[in-house]
Amino acid sequence: MLPDDAAEAAGPSARIIADPRVRHFHDPEKRAGKAIAESLGSEDGLAWDIYLFYASGGQWSDGPPAPIDWMHQLPSSWADPARFHTGDELPVELGKAMKRLTGAQP
Amino acid sequence: MGTQRSPDESVDVISLGGSLQPLKDHFNANSNKPRFLALLSPT
């Protein structure tokens, strides 16, 4: 998404979240970003700095299923400004969404 | 949720160059669970 984004940068960044449940991908042609933006209703947008929550059961076929919740850090874009979160607010909102997704008790 | 690895530990990064299929396959292989997906810039 940014000029310095390259496969070489993905490895060190991936080490930041080193959980065995996590898979890291590098998307040089921005296919995932385009597919996600389209799934959220944008015809020509590109999704990045975006967080999506999917219920069990949904399958990715021609495109990803609709997320049950999502939020982003794109200050001016096609993305719903009501879903924009940054700074200290972002981890709080991510935590709330994760609890709703997993049914975990607060 | 896990810990950071040391700088010399390797982490697999799967390339989506040419196809989204590896991402689709991983997403669908875990369809019996809720899933979280983040699209982030590495820089």
Backbone of each chain as nested JSON, in Angstrom:
{
  "chains": [
    {"id": "A", "residues": [
      {"number": 1, "name": "MET", "atoms": {"N": [0.819, -1.203, 0.0], "CA": [0.0, 0.0, 0.0], "C": [0.855, 1.257, 0.0]}},
      {"number": 2, "name": "LEU", "atoms": {"N": [2.009, 1.166, 0.625], "CA": [2.916, 2.302, 0.694], "C": [4.132, 2.002, -0.18]}},
      {"number": 3, "name": "PRO", "atoms": {"N": [4.867, 3.04, -0.612], "CA": [5.991, 2.811, -1.536], "C": [7.026, 1.811, -1.024]}},
      {"number": 4, "name": "ASP", "atoms": {"N": [7.252, 1.762, 0.284], "CA": [8.276, 0.856, 0.813], "C": [7.734, -0.533, 1.146]}},
      {"number": 5, "name": "ASP", "atoms": {"N": [6.472, -0.771, 0.921], "CA": [5.913, -2.1, 1.165], "C": [6.509, -3.084, 0.173]}},
      {"number": 6, "name": "ALA", "atoms": {"N": [7.089, -4.136, 0.664], "CA": [7.65, -5.171, -0.197], "C": [7.707, -6.45, 0.608]}},
      {"number": 7, "name": "ALA", "atoms": {"N": [7.93, -7.547, -0.085], "CA": [7.988, -8.839, 0.606], "C": [9.049, -8.819, 1.708]}},
      {"number": 8, "name": "GLU", "atoms": {"N": [10.146, -8.09, 1.484], "CA": [11.228, -8.053, 2.468], "C": [10.775, -7.393, 3.765]}},
      {"number": 9, "name": "ALA", "atoms": {"N": [9.818, -6.473, 3.682], "CA": [9.31, -5.801, 4.886], "C": [8.275, -6.645, 5.611]}},
      {"number": 10, "name": "ALA", "atoms": {"N": [7.658, -7.567, 4.895], "CA": [6.586, -8.353, 5.496], "C": [7.099, -9.296, 6.582]}},
      {"number": 11, "name": "GLY", "atoms": {"N": [8.272, -9.883, 6.386], "CA": [8.811, -10.833, 7.352], "C": [9.019, -10.225, 8.732]}},
      {"number": 12, "name": "PRO", "atoms": {"N": [9.803, -9.151, 8.818], "CA": [9.994, -8.529, 10.142], "C": [8.679, -8.053, 10.762]}},
      {"number": 13, "name": "SER", "atoms": {"N": [7.793, -7.539, 9.965], "CA": [6.503, -7.102, 10.502], "C": [5.686, -8.284, 11.013]}},
      {"number": 14, "name": "ALA", "atoms": {"N": [5.801, -9.412, 10.342], "CA": [5.045, -10.6, 10.751], "C": [5.482, -11.086, 12.133]}},
      {"number": 15, "name": "ARG", "atoms": {"N": [6.722, -10.843, 12.496], "CA": [7.212, -11.301, 13.796], "C": [6.55, -10.567, 14.955]}},
      {"number": 16, "name": "ILE", "atoms": {"N": [5.944, -9.43, 14.679], "CA": [5.287, -8.671, 15.731], "C": [4.094, -9.445, 16.297]}},
      {"number": 17, "name": "ILE", "atoms": {"N": [3.398, -10.168, 15.438], "CA": [2.264, -10.979, 15.877], "C": [2.634, -12.431, 15.615]}},
      {"number": 18, "name": "ALA", "atoms": {"N": [3.297, -13.029, 16.555], "CA": [3.812, -14.389, 16.389], "C": [2.971, -15.355, 17.19]}},
      {"number": 19, "name": "ASP", "atoms": {"N": [1.759, -15.538, 16.789], "CA": [0.829, -16.459, 17.433], "C": [0.596, -17.598, 16.456]}},
      {"number": 20, "name": "PRO", "atoms": {"N": [0.625, -18.848, 16.918], "CA": [0.474, -19.969, 15.978], "C": [-0.873, -19.996, 15.259]}},
      {"number": 21, "name": "ARG", "atoms": {"N": [-1.845, -19.252, 15.753], "CA": [-3.147, -19.207, 15.091], "C": [-3.163, -18.204, 13.925]}},
      {"number": 22, "name": "VAL", "atoms": {"N": [-2.093, -17.434, 13.818], "CA": [-2.049, -16.363, 12.83], "C": [-1.298, -16.82, 11.584]}},
      {"number": 23, "name": "ARG", "atoms": {"N": [-1.819, -16.469, 10.424], "CA": [-1.133, -16.669, 9.15], "C": [-0.881, -15.298, 8.537]}},
      {"number": 24, "name": "HIS", "atoms": {"N": [0.316, -15.135, 7.982], "CA": [0.702, -13.879, 7.362], "C": [0.797, -14.077, 5.857]}},
      {"number": 25, "name": "PHE", "atoms": {"N": [0.261, -13.128, 5.12], "CA": [0.31, -13.162, 3.663], "C": [0.872, -11.842, 3.167]}},
      {"number": 26, "name": "HIS", "atoms": {"N": [1.547, -11.875, 2.021], "CA": [1.99, -10.664, 1.353], "C": [1.255, -10.598, 0.025]}},
      {"number": 27, "name": "ASP", "atoms": {"N": [0.661, -9.462, -0.25], "CA": [-0.247, -9.32, -1.39], "C": [0.266, -8.25, -2.347]}},
      {"number": 28, "name": "PRO", "atoms": {"N": [1.249, -8.579, -3.171], "CA": [1.884, -7.544, -4.0], "C": [0.956, -6.884, -5.02]}},
      {"number": 29, "name": "GLU", "atoms": {"N": [-0.053, -7.591, -5.456], "CA": [-0.97, -6.998, -6.435], "C": [-2.232, -6.408, -5.794]}},
      {"number": 30, "name": "LYS", "atoms": {"N": [-2.255, -6.396, -4.47], "CA": [-3.373, -5.795, -3.72], "C": [-4.716, -6.461, -4.035]}},
      {"number": 31, "name": "ARG", "atoms": {"N": [-4.67, -7.749, -4.384], "CA": [-5.912, -8.454, -4.719], "C": [-6.843, -8.55, -3.51]}},
      {"number": 32, "name": "ALA", "atoms": {"N": [-6.289, -8.836, -2.339], "CA": [-7.121, -8.958, -1.144], "C": [-7.768, -7.621, -0.82]}},
      {"number": 33, "name": "GLY", "atoms": {"N": [-7.001, -6.55, -0.926], "CA": [-7.543, -5.223, -0.654], "C": [-8.68, -4.86, -1.58]}},
      {"number": 34, "name": "LYS", "atoms": {"N": [-8.548, -5.223, -2.832], "CA": [-9.617, -4.946, -3.799], "C": [-10.835, -5.805, -3.498]}},
      {"number": 35, "name": "ALA", "atoms": {"N": [-10.614, -7.077, -3.188], "CA": [-11.732, -7.981, -2.912], "C": [-12.484, -7.564, -1.654]}},
      {"number": 36, "name": "ILE", "atoms": {"N": [-11.747, -7.162, -0.638], "CA": [-12.388, -6.752, 0.608], "C": [-13.194, -5.47, 0.378]}},
      {"number": 37, "name": "ALA", "atoms": {"N": [-12.605, -4.494, -0.31], "CA": [-13.324, -3.248, -0.57], "C": [-14.608, -3.525, -1.348]}},
      {"number": 38, "name": "GLU", "atoms": {"N": [-14.515, -4.39, -2.332], "CA": [-15.715, -4.728, -3.111], "C": [-16.756, -5.395, -2.228]}},
      {"number": 39, "name": "SER", "atoms": {"N": [-16.323, -6.269, -1.323], "CA": [-17.28, -6.954, -0.432], "C": [-17.97, -5.984, 0.517]}},
      {"number": 40, "name": "LEU", "atoms": {"N": [-17.355, -4.824, 0.707], "CA": [-17.947, -3.806, 1.589], "C": [-18.692, -2.735, 0.804]}},
      {"number": 41, "name": "GLY", "atoms": {"N": [-18.867, -2.971, -0.494], "CA": [-19.697, -2.094, -1.306], "C": [-18.975, -1.048, -2.122]}},
      {"number": 42, "name": "SER", "atoms": {"N": [-17.649, -1.07, -2.139], "CA": [-16.901, -0.098, -2.919], "C": [-16.519, -0.701, -4.262]}},
      {"number": 43, "name": "GLU", "atoms": {"N": [-16.888, -0.057, -5.351], "CA": [-16.601, -0.602, -6.68], "C": [-15.145, -0.469, -7.064]}},
      {"number": 44, "name": "ASP", "atoms": {"N": [-14.496, 0.605, -6.642], "CA": [-13.115, 0.803, -7.067], "C": [-12.186, 1.171, -5.918]}},
      {"number": 45, "name": "GLY", "atoms": {"N": [-12.628, 0.894, -4.697], "CA": [-11.791, 1.197, -3.545], "C": [-10.736, 0.135, -3.299]}},
      {"number": 46, "name": "LEU", "atoms": {"N": [-9.854, 0.422, -2.387], "CA": [-8.799, -0.495, -1.989], "C": [-8.766, -0.501, -0.466]}},
      {"number": 47, "name": "ALA", "atoms": {"N": [-8.916, -1.683, 0.128], "CA": [-8.958, -1.791, 1.582], "C": [-7.563, -2.07, 2.131]}},
      {"number": 48, "name": "TRP", "atoms": {"N": [-7.181, -1.31, 3.139], "CA": [-5.972, -1.59, 3.909], "C": [-6.096, -0.837, 5.219]}},
      {"number": 49, "name": "ASP", "atoms": {"N": [-5.256, -1.188, 6.197], "CA": [-5.462, -0.679, 7.561], "C": [-6.921, -0.904, 7.952]}},
      {"number": 50, "name": "ILE", "atoms": {"N": [-7.358, -2.133, 7.765], "CA": [-8.744, -2.498, 7.998], "C": [-8.795, -3.81, 8.756]}},
      {"number": 51, "name": "TYR", "atoms": {"N": [-9.788, -3.947, 9.61], "CA": [-9.923, -5.09, 10.511], "C": [-11.329, -5.651, 10.346]}},
      {"number": 52, "name": "LEU", "atoms": {"N": [-11.432, -6.932, 10.063], "CA": [-12.726, -7.523, 9.732], "C": [-12.986, -8.749, 10.6]}},
      {"number": 53, "name": "PHE", "atoms": {"N": [-14.229, -8.916, 10.993], "CA": [-14.632, -10.008, 11.863], "C": [-15.684, -10.842, 11.132]}},
      {"number": 54, "name": "TYR", "atoms": {"N": [-15.417, -12.122, 11.021], "CA": [-16.301, -13.022, 10.276], "C": [-16.864, -14.093, 11.201]}},
      {"number": 55, "name": "ALA", "atoms": {"N": [-18.165, -14.319, 11.086], "CA": [-18.794, -15.397, 11.844], "C": [-18.399, -16.739, 11.245]}},
      {"number": 56, "name": "SER", "atoms": {"N": [-18.549, -17.774, 12.031], "CA": [-18.284, -19.119, 11.51], "C": [-19.297, -19.448, 10.424]}},
      {"number": 57, "name": "GLY", "atoms": {"N": [-18.882, -20.257, 9.482], "CA": [-19.764, -20.73, 8.42], "C": [-19.558, -20.054, 7.081]}},
      {"number": 58, "name": "GLY", "atoms": {"N": [-19.218, -18.798, 7.067], "CA": [-19.069, -18.1, 5.792], "C": [-17.869, -18.616, 5.013]}},
      {"number": 59, "name": "GLN", "atoms": {"N": [-18.031, -18.723, 3.696], "CA": [-16.971, -19.21, 2.825], "C": [-16.552, -18.109, 1.863]}},
      {"number": 60, "name": "TRP", "atoms": {"N": [-15.275, -18.083, 1.521], "CA": [-14.751, -17.179, 0.503], "C": [-14.775, -17.93, -0.81]}},
      {"number": 61, "name": "SER", "atoms": {"N": [-15.676, -17.536, -1.717], "CA": [-15.723, -18.174, -3.032], "C": [-15.292, -17.145, -4.083]}},
      {"number": 62, "name": "ASP", "atoms": {"N": [-16.223, -16.533, -4.782], "CA": [-15.849, -15.474, -5.717], "C": [-15.303, -14.263, -4.965]}},
      {"number": 63, "name": "GLY", "atoms": {"N": [-15.828, -14.038, -3.787], "CA": [-15.391, -12.962, -2.928], "C": [-15.549, -13.379, -1.493]}},
      {"number": 64, "name": "PRO", "atoms": {"N": [-15.043, -12.586, -0.554], "CA": [-15.212, -12.96, 0.848], "C": [-16.666, -12.791, 1.276]}},
      {"number": 65, "name": "PRO", "atoms": {"N": [-17.067, -13.509, 2.312], "CA": [-18.415, -13.291, 2.846], "C": [-18.479, -11.916, 3.505]}},
      {"number": 66, "name": "ALA", "atoms": {"N": [-19.688, -11.485, 3.783], "CA": [-19.84, -10.203, 4.473], "C": [-19.361, -10.357, 5.916]}},
      {"number": 67, "name": "PRO", "atoms": {"N": [-18.548, -9.435, 6.402], "CA": [-18.127, -9.514, 7.802], "C": [-19.285, -9.13, 8.72]}},
      {"number": 68, "name": "ILE", "atoms": {"N": [-19.246, -9.636, 9.942], "CA": [-20.286, -9.227, 10.889], "C": [-19.929, -7.9, 11.541]}},
      {"number": 69, "name": "ASP", "atoms": {"N": [-18.677, -7.509, 11.441], "CA": [-18.239, -6.205, 11.93], "C": [-16.908, -5.88, 11.269]}},
      {"number": 70, "name": "TRP", "atoms": {"N": [-16.591, -4.59, 11.188], "CA": [-15.305, -4.184, 10.644], "C": [-15.015, -2.76, 11.058]}},
      {"number": 71, "name": "MET", "atoms": {"N": [-13.757, -2.399, 11.025], "CA": [-13.335, -1.045, 11.34], "C": [-12.049, -0.754, 10.588]}},
      {"number": 72, "name": "HIS", "atoms": {"N": [-11.686, 0.516, 10.484], "CA": [-10.546, 0.889, 9.642], "C": [-9.823, 2.098, 10.203]}},
      {"number": 73, "name": "GLN", "atoms": {"N": [-8.654, 2.367, 9.586], "CA": [-7.851, 3.517, 9.947], "C": [-7.566, 4.389, 8.729]}},
      {"number": 74, "name": "LEU", "atoms": {"N": [-8.478, 4.395, 7.773], "CA": [-8.32, 5.204, 6.574], "C": [-9.059, 6.519, 6.777]}},
      {"number": 75, "name": "PRO", "atoms": {"N": [-8.34, 7.617, 7.013], "CA": [-9.023, 8.859, 7.387], "C": [-9.903, 9.457, 6.301]}},
      {"number": 76, "name": "SER", "atoms": {"N": [-9.554, 9.319, 5.062], "CA": [-10.438, 9.838, 4.018], "C": [-10.434, 8.851, 2.873]}},
      {"number": 77, "name": "SER", "atoms": {"N": [-11.547, 8.159, 2.763], "CA": [-11.608, 7.111, 1.757], "C": [-13.063, 6.736, 1.521]}},
      {"number": 78, "name": "TRP", "atoms": {"N": [-13.227, 5.696, 0.802], "CA": [-14.541, 5.132, 0.547], "C": [-15.151, 4.525, 1.803]}},
      {"number": 79, "name": "ALA", "atoms": {"N": [-14.317, 4.207, 2.789], "CA": [-14.776, 3.463, 3.963], "C": [-15.641, 4.333, 4.88]}},
      {"number": 80, "name": "ASP", "atoms": {"N": [-16.634, 3.713, 5.457], "CA": [-17.584, 4.366, 6.355], "C": [-16.849, 5.104, 7.477]}},
      {"number": 81, "name": "PRO", "atoms": {"N": [-16.989, 6.426, 7.546], "CA": [-16.265, 7.178, 8.579], "C": [-16.69, 6.8, 9.996]}},
      {"number": 82, "name": "ALA", "atoms": {"N": [-17.9, 6.269, 10.155], "CA": [-18.351, 5.849, 11.478], "C": [-17.557, 4.652, 11.989]}},
      {"number": 83, "name": "ARG", "atoms": {"N": [-16.872, 3.974, 11.088], "CA": [-16.08, 2.801, 11.465], "C": [-14.585, 3.136, 11.591]}},
      {"number": 84, "name": "PHE", "atoms": {"N": [-14.247, 4.401, 11.539], "CA": [-12.853, 4.84, 11.649], "C": [-12.476, 4.897, 13.123]}},
      {"number": 85, "name": "HIS", "atoms": {"N": [-11.403, 4.222, 13.483], "CA": [-10.892, 4.256, 14.843], "C": [-9.381, 4.295, 14.769]}},
      {"number": 86, "name": "THR", "atoms": {"N": [-8.78, 5.033, 15.667], "CA": [-7.324, 5.119, 15.691], "C": [-6.863, 5.386, 17.12]}},
      {"number": 87, "name": "GLY", "atoms": {"N": [-5.558, 5.389, 17.327], "CA": [-4.999, 5.679, 18.639], "C": [-5.473, 4.698, 19.701]}},
      {"number": 88, "name": "ASP", "atoms": {"N": [-5.688, 5.216, 20.892], "CA": [-6.109, 4.375, 22.023], "C": [-7.5, 3.794, 21.81]}},
      {"number": 89, "name": "GLU", "atoms": {"N": [-8.287, 4.44, 20.998], "CA": [-9.655, 3.976, 20.759], "C": [-9.669, 2.67, 19.963]}},
      {"number": 90, "name": "LEU", "atoms": {"N": [-8.71, 2.489, 19.057], "CA": [-8.718, 1.317, 18.182], "C": [-8.659, 0.002, 18.958]}},
      {"number": 91, "name": "PRO", "atoms": {"N": [-7.699, -0.202, 19.868], "CA": [-7.68, -1.494, 20.565], "C": [-8.923, -1.728, 21.416]}},
      {"number": 92, "name": "VAL", "atoms": {"N": [-9.504, -0.663, 21.935], "CA": [-10.744, -0.818, 22.718], "C": [-11.864, -1.33, 21.804]}},
      {"number": 93, "name": "GLU", "atoms": {"N": [-12.003, -0.709, 20.659], "CA": [-13.067, -1.131, 19.727], "C": [-12.788, -2.515, 19.157]}},
      {"number": 94, "name": "LEU", "atoms": {"N": [-11.535, -2.82, 18.872], "CA": [-11.2, -4.167, 18.401], "C": [-11.557, -5.203, 19.462]}},
      {"number": 95, "name": "GLY", "atoms": {"N": [-11.256, -4.908, 20.711], "CA": [-11.575, -5.827, 21.794], "C": [-13.07, -6.048, 21.93]}},
      {"number": 96, "name": "LYS", "atoms": {"N": [-13.836, -4.984, 21.823], "CA": [-15.296, -5.113, 21.912], "C": [-15.816, -5.987, 20.776]}},
      {"number": 97, "name": "ALA", "atoms": {"N": [-15.328, -5.735, 19.566], "CA": [-15.799, -6.511, 18.419], "C": [-15.406, -7.971, 18.555]}},
      {"number": 98, "name": "MET", "atoms": {"N": [-14.197, -8.232, 19.055], "CA": [-13.753, -9.607, 19.225], "C": [-14.616, -10.33, 20.26]}},
      {"number": 99, "name": "LYS", "atoms": {"N": [-14.967, -9.636, 21.322], "CA": [-15.828, -10.253, 22.341], "C": [-17.197, -10.551, 21.766]}},
      {"number": 100, "name": "ARG", "atoms": {"N": [-17.728, -9.649, 20.946], "CA": [-19.026, -9.917, 20.313], "C": [-18.913, -11.11, 19.378]}},
      {"number": 101, "name": "LEU", "atoms": {"N": [-17.812, -11.199, 18.652], "CA": [-17.623, -12.275, 17.683], "C": [-17.514, -13.628, 18.37]}},
      {"number": 102, "name": "THR", "atoms": {"N": [-16.749, -13.662, 19.451], "CA": [-16.467, -14.949, 20.095], "C": [-17.421, -15.264, 21.231]}},
      {"number": 103, "name": "GLY", "atoms": {"N": [-18.23, -14.27, 21.621], "CA": [-19.147, -14.512, 22.73], "C": [-18.456, -14.515, 24.061]}},
      {"number": 104, "name": "ALA", "atoms": {"N": [-17.21, -14.026, 24.106], "CA": [-16.449, -14.009, 25.34], "C": [-17.082, -13.009, 26.31]}},
      {"number": 105, "name": "GLN", "atoms": {"N": [-17.0, -13.313, 27.575], "CA": [-17.523, -12.44, 28.587], "C": [-16.571, -11.263, 28.778]}},
      {"number": 106, "name": "PRO", "atoms": {"N": [-17.091, -10.036, 28.907], "CA": [-16.23, -8.87, 29.099], "C": [-15.492, -8.929, 30.43]}}
    ]},
    {"id": "B", "residues": [
      {"number": 1, "name": "MET", "atoms": {"N": [-2.1, -12.678, 23.545], "CA": [-2.19, -13.429, 22.305], "C": [-0.794, -13.62, 21.752]}},
      {"number": 2, "name": "GLY", "atoms": {"N": [-0.063, -14.604, 22.285], "CA": [1.271, -14.92, 21.764], "C": [2.268, -13.874, 22.181]}},
      {"number": 3, "name": "THR", "atoms": {"N": [3.497, -14.059, 21.762], "CA": [4.552, -13.114, 22.06], "C": [5.332, -12.834, 20.8]}},
      {"number": 4, "name": "GLN", "atoms": {"N": [6.114, -11.761, 20.861], "CA": [6.937, -11.442, 19.708], "C": [8.063, -12.459, 19.605]}},
      {"number": 5, "name": "ARG", "atoms": {"N": [8.427, -12.766, 18.404], "CA": [9.587, -13.614, 18.183], "C": [10.835, -12.739, 18.211]}},
      {"number": 6, "name": "SER", "atoms": {"N": [11.977, -13.375, 18.402], "CA": [13.225, -12.63, 18.33], "C": [13.511, -12.307, 16.861]}},
      {"number": 7, "name": "PRO", "atoms": {"N": [14.323, -11.288, 16.62], "CA": [14.581, -10.858, 15.241], "C": [15.151, -11.952, 14.355]}},
      {"number": 8, "name": "ASP", "atoms": {"N": [15.844, -12.935, 14.947], "CA": [16.437, -13.949, 14.088], "C": [15.537, -15.146, 13.871]}},
      {"number": 9, "name": "GLU", "atoms": {"N": [14.367, -15.167, 14.506], "CA": [13.418, -16.25, 14.247], "C": [12.644, -15.959, 12.971]}},
      {"number": 10, "name": "SER", "atoms": {"N": [12.44, -16.977, 12.188], "CA": [11.725, -16.754, 10.933], "C": [10.227, -16.917, 11.139]}},
      {"number": 11, "name": "VAL", "atoms": {"N": [9.469, -16.219, 10.337], "CA": [8.019, -16.322, 10.312], "C": [7.638, -16.526, 8.852]}},
      {"number": 12, "name": "ASP", "atoms": {"N": [6.81, -17.503, 8.602], "CA": [6.382, -17.747, 7.228], "C": [5.441, -16.651, 6.758]}},
      {"number": 13, "name": "VAL", "atoms": {"N": [5.759, -16.058, 5.639], "CA": [4.874, -15.119, 4.972], "C": [4.541, -15.725, 3.617]}},
      {"number": 14, "name": "ILE", "atoms": {"N": [3.291, -15.98, 3.413], "CA": [2.844, -16.648, 2.199], "C": [2.535, -15.599, 1.137]}},
      {"number": 15, "name": "SER", "atoms": {"N": [3.112, -15.752, -0.03], "CA": [2.883, -14.785, -1.094], "C": [1.552, -15.018, -1.78]}},
      {"number": 16, "name": "LEU", "atoms": {"N": [0.844, -13.936, -2.02], "CA": [-0.386, -13.978, -2.81], "C": [-0.134, -13.452, -4.226]}},
      {"number": 17, "name": "GLY", "atoms": {"N": [1.129, -13.418, -4.624], "CA": [1.46, -12.989, -5.967], "C": [0.841, -13.923, -6.989]}},
      {"number": 18, "name": "GLY", "atoms": {"N": [-0.019, -13.402, -7.821], "CA": [-0.645, -14.207, -8.856], "C": [-1.982, -14.797, -8.479]}},
      {"number": 19, "name": "SER", "atoms": {"N": [-2.273, -14.968, -7.188], "CA": [-3.535, -15.605, -6.81], "C": [-3.858, -15.383, -5.345]}},
      {"number": 20, "name": "LEU", "atoms": {"N": [-5.129, -15.244, -5.074], "CA": [-5.6, -15.162, -3.687], "C": [-5.869, -16.546, -3.099]}},
      {"number": 21, "name": "GLN", "atoms": {"N": [-5.639, -17.566, -3.856], "CA": [-6.047, -18.908, -3.435], "C": [-5.5, -19.339, -2.082]}},
      {"number": 22, "name": "PRO", "atoms": {"N": [-4.233, -19.072, -1.746], "CA": [-3.764, -19.471, -0.406], "C": [-4.565, -18.806, 0.716]}},
      {"number": 23, "name": "LEU", "atoms": {"N": [-4.929, -17.561, 0.544], "CA": [-5.731, -16.87, 1.557], "C": [-7.128, -17.47, 1.613]}},
      {"number": 24, "name": "LYS", "atoms": {"N": [-7.722, -17.692, 0.461], "CA": [-9.051, -18.298, 0.42], "C": [-9.038, -19.663, 1.086]}},
      {"number": 25, "name": "ASP", "atoms": {"N": [-8.032, -20.464, 0.766], "CA": [-7.964, -21.811, 1.32], "C": [-7.848, -21.772, 2.842]}},
      {"number": 26, "name": "HIS", "atoms": {"N": [-7.012, -20.868, 3.352], "CA": [-6.846, -20.771, 4.801], "C": [-8.136, -20.267, 5.445]}},
      {"number": 27, "name": "PHE", "atoms": {"N": [-8.747, -19.281, 4.845], "CA": [-10.0, -18.722, 5.363], "C": [-11.074, -19.806, 5.418]}},
      {"number": 28, "name": "ASN", "atoms": {"N": [-11.207, -20.54, 4.352], "CA": [-12.256, -21.563, 4.277], "C": [-11.942, -22.791, 5.12]}},
      {"number": 29, "name": "ALA", "atoms": {"N": [-10.686, -23.09, 5.301], "CA": [-10.318, -24.255, 6.123], "C": [-10.718, -24.052, 7.582]}},
      {"number": 30, "name": "ASN", "atoms": {"N": [-10.911, -22.803, 7.971], "CA": [-11.276, -22.481, 9.351], "C": [-12.704, -21.96, 9.458]}},
      {"number": 31, "name": "SER", "atoms": {"N": [-13.545, -22.344, 8.513], "CA": [-14.897, -21.793, 8.477], "C": [-15.771, -22.291, 9.63]}},
      {"number": 32, "name": "ASN", "atoms": {"N": [-15.302, -23.283, 10.379], "CA": [-16.081, -23.745, 11.522], "C": [-15.883, -22.845, 12.741]}},
      {"number": 33, "name": "LYS", "atoms": {"N": [-15.026, -21.827, 12.596], "CA": [-14.732, -20.911, 13.696], "C": [-14.951, -19.473, 13.238]}},
      {"number": 34, "name": "PRO", "atoms": {"N": [-15.158, -18.572, 14.205], "CA": [-15.116, -17.158, 13.843], "C": [-13.702, -16.804, 13.384]}},
      {"number": 35, "name": "ARG", "atoms": {"N": [-13.588, -15.833, 12.484], "CA": [-12.29, -15.459, 11.954], "C": [-12.099, -13.954, 12.002]}},
      {"number": 36, "name": "PHE", "atoms": {"N": [-10.849, -13.568, 12.178], "CA": [-10.446, -12.164, 12.192], "C": [-9.435, -11.977, 11.075]}},
      {"number": 37, "name": "LEU", "atoms": {"N": [-9.641, -10.951, 10.273], "CA": [-8.738, -10.668, 9.155], "C": [-8.319, -9.212, 9.238]}},
      {"number": 38, "name": "ALA", "atoms": {"N": [-7.036, -8.96, 9.19], "CA": [-6.523, -7.594, 9.18], "C": [-5.667, -7.411, 7.941]}},
      {"number": 39, "name": "LEU", "atoms": {"N": [-5.886, -6.334, 7.218], "CA": [-5.054, -5.967, 6.076], "C": [-4.225, -4.764, 6.503]}},
      {"number": 40, "name": "LEU", "atoms": {"N": [-2.91, -4.98, 6.614], "CA": [-2.038, -3.953, 7.147], "C": [-0.845, -3.74, 6.237]}},
      {"number": 41, "name": "SER", "atoms": {"N": [-0.331, -2.545, 6.255], "CA": [0.919, -2.278, 5.562], "C": [2.077, -2.706, 6.463]}},
      {"number": 42, "name": "PRO", "atoms": {"N": [3.088, -3.373, 5.915], "CA": [4.207, -3.793, 6.756], "C": [5.145, -2.655, 7.119]}},
      {"number": 43, "name": "THR", "atoms": {"N": [4.975, -1.489, 6.519], "CA": [5.886, -0.378, 6.813], "C": [5.16, 0.765, 7.509]}}
    ]}
  ]
}
